[in-house]
Amino acid sequence: MIKPVLRAAILDLYDGQANQGMRCIKEMLEDFGEKQGIELDYNVYDIRGKEEIPTLEYDVYISTGGPGSPIDSEGTRWEALYFSLMDNIRQHNYLYPEAKKYVFLICHSFQIYARHYKLGNVNKRVSTSFGVMPIHKTLAGTKESLLNGLADPFWAVDSRDWQVTQPDLKRIRKMGGEILCIEKYRPHVKLERCVMAMRFDDAIFGTQFHPEADSAGMLFHMKTEDKKKQVIEQHGEEKYFSMLDHLDDPEKIVLTHQTIIPLFLQTALQSTLQKI
């Protein structure tokens, strides 16, 4: 019996910078393929560094986080190629609703997508957000299938200097999207709560946080001197060690890691099987 095949393209926006995210994404794809008993073939495309762009031959596109400003790259050649791909995927999905391509956008990808399609205001945070943070669901988020099994709030790895605020709800809904998660409510801080997750349409999903992050990768980051110093300076030593405790908690980032992207892949696989 021939195994079903799911083809995935990893859109690498790390621009050559060392990271744990790529390892996590590759391992998640391989683990999903093994658990489902399918052939999961994937290729990595260096978007920013080498301007490598995949065709529409894939079932799934996972677009990574990355360093730097999500604003300064506007008008670059790599971005033009990247959004040409996104436009082609959206057009394909409109023309062939029974054979949709699925896209997952993480952090930097989430920001540039929101900026390009004018879905909100992309701006720099007052301070870096880094650590294991609570993510709060909206009403739409409580009904979102990819968040099934996660509490409200649930916990995820957050690592960013930028954010999406002032969402254009009318434009988001016109595109078939909904805001699913927002930042922690802090009544003592007079700053807007940013958007943390959005369903851009029924096949394109994005998170400001890092659902691919696992305990091993996060522990590596948290124990580097720079990150340890940064967290302690911003949040205090007690908060730093509390974050370390969160890493192995099965109800925190372990559960998030095991839930969101695997459910996204499951949705894509079911759609692919229906085409066979």
N, C-alpha and C positions, 0 to 999 in steps of 0.2 A: 504494500500500500504506500502510495506517494504521500509524504508529509506536506501539509499546507505550508506556504511560504509567506512571510511578512517581510517586506523590504523597507529599510529605514535609512534615512539620510541624517547625519548629524551635522548641523550647520555651526561650525566652530567660529565663535566671535572672540576668542581669547587673545587673538593677535600675537600668538607666540609666547604669551605669559604663562609661567608654570601655574598649575591649578589642580584641584582635586575633582572638579566638576566633570571633566572629561572621563576620568576613570570611573566615576560613579555612574554616568550615563551608559558607558559601554557595558559595565557589569550588570546594570539593570536590564539592558536589552538581552544580554546573554542568559541571564537568570530567567527572564520571562520566556524566552524561547525554549529553554530546557524544561521549565515547569509545564508549559503548554504542549510540549511534544511537537513543536513545529520547527521549521527551518527559519531562523531569523537572520537575514543577511543585512549587514549595514556597512556604510561607507562614510568616511569623515571628509568634509569639505572645508578647507581653510579659506573662509570668506574674506576676512580682513587682510590677512597676510599675503595670500596668493591669488585672491579674487577667483577662487574655485566655486562654481555654481552648479548644482545638480540639475538634471532634467526632471520631467514629470513622471519618471519611471517608478518612483517610490510610492509606497502606501502611507508612510509616516515621515514627518520632518520634525526633528527636535533641534531647536535653536537655543544655543547656550547663553550663559551670562558672559561678562567680559569686562575689561578694565576701561577706564577713561570716561569721557563725557558722551552722553547719548545725543547731545546737541551739536557738538563740533564736527561730527562726521557727516552732517547734512550736506549734500551736494557732491560727496566723494564718489568715485567710480564704483567702489565695492558696494556702497549703499544703493546706487542705481541698479546694479545687477541683483542685489538682494531683493529689492522691492519689485523688480520685474518678475522675479520668481514668485513672490507673494501674490502679485496681481494675477499671474498665470494660474496659480493654485486656486485663487478665488473664482476666476473665470471658469476653470475646469469644473469646480464644484457646482457652479451655477448651471453649466451646460449638461453635466452628468451627475445628477444628484444621487443616482444609484451606485456610483463608483467614486465616492469622495476621497480626497487626500486629507490626512489629518495632520495638524500642526500644533506643536507645543512650544511656547515661547517662555524663556526663563530670564528674569532680571533685566540685563542690558537689552536683550531682544524684546522684552515686554515694553521697555521704555521707548525704544526707537519705533516700534510698531505703533504705539499710542501717539507718538509725536507725528509720524508720517501721515497717519490717517486722521489726524486732528481730533483725537478722542479725549484729550485732556491737556493740562499744562504740565510739561516736563520741566522740573526745576531742581536746583541743588538744595540738599538738606542743610539745616543749620549745623548739624554735626553728623558724623558717620553713624549709621546703624549697623551694629555687628553683634551677633550672638544668637542665642536661642530665644525667640520671641513669641508671645501669644498672637494669634491671627484670629480676627473676629469675623464671623459670617454675617452677611446681610440676609434679608428674608429670602432672596433668590438663592443665596449660598446654602441655606438650610435644605433647599430642594435639589441642589446640584448633585448629579450622580457621581462625579469624580471626587466629591468630598464625603461620600457615604462612609459612615463608620468613624468619622472624626468629630470630636467634641466641639462645642462652641464656648469659649475659644479653643482652637487647637494650637499646637506648637510647631514651629518651623525655624530653620536657619535663615537669618536675615543678614545680608552683607552688602551695603550700598551707601553711596554718597548722594544719590539722586532719587527722585520720586515722581509719581504722577498724581497731581491734585486737580481740583476743579474739573471733574469729568463732564464732558458734554453728553448728558443723558439722552437727549433727543437724537443726536448723531449715532451714539452707541446702539440705541434701540432700532434705529433705521437700518443699521448694518446687521441686525439680528443678535445683538449682544446684550449682556447684563453684567453688572458689577456684583461679584460674589463675596469678596472679602475686603475689609478695611483695617487700618492700623488701630492699635490699642487706643482706647479713649483715655485721654489725660486731661481732666478738667482744669488742672492747675497750669497747663501749658497752652498759651494762646496761639496755637498753630493748627492748620488744617490736618485732618486725618487723611493720609494718602490711600490710594487704591492699592490693594495687595493681591487681588486676583480678579480676573475678568474672563468671561466667555465671550469672545469676540463674535463668534457665530457658532453654529452647531458642529463645526469641524475644527475650529481654531480656538485654542485655549491658552491662557497665559497667567503666569504668577510673577509678582515682584520678588517674592522670597525664593528659596532654593529647595524644592521638594526632592531633588535628586541627592541632596547632601546626606551622608551617612555618619555614624558616630566616629568611625576611624578617621575620616577626612577632617571632620570638624575638630576632633581632639588634636590633630596635627596642627591646625591653625591656632587653636586656643592656647597651645603651649609654646608657640613662638614668642620670643621676648617682645616683639613689636605689638602683637595683638594682646598679649597679657597686659602690657603697660597701658595700651589704649583703653581696654575694658575697665581696668582698675581706676584709671584717671577719670573716666566718664561715669562709671556706675559704682565704684567702690570694690574693695576686696571681697566682701561678703557676696556681692552679686556675681563676681567672677567665679567663685567656687560653687555657687548655686547653679550657674550655667554648666559647669563641668558635670555636676550631678544629673542635670537634665539629659545629658548625652546618651546615657544607657537606660533611661526610663522608657519602658515599652509603650507607655501612653503618650510619649512626646515625639521627638523627631524620628524615632524608630518607626512609630506607627505612620507618621506622615510619609516617610520614605517608602514604606510598604504599601501605601494606599493610592496616592494621586496619579503618579506616572504609570504604575501597573494597571490601574483602572482605565486610564487613557489608552494604553496599548491594547487592553482587552476590547475596548470599544472599536478601535481600528481593526483588530483581528476579526471581530464579528462581522464588520462591514465587508472586509475582504473575503471572508468565507461565503457571504451571500452572493458574491459575484461569480463564484466557482460553479 
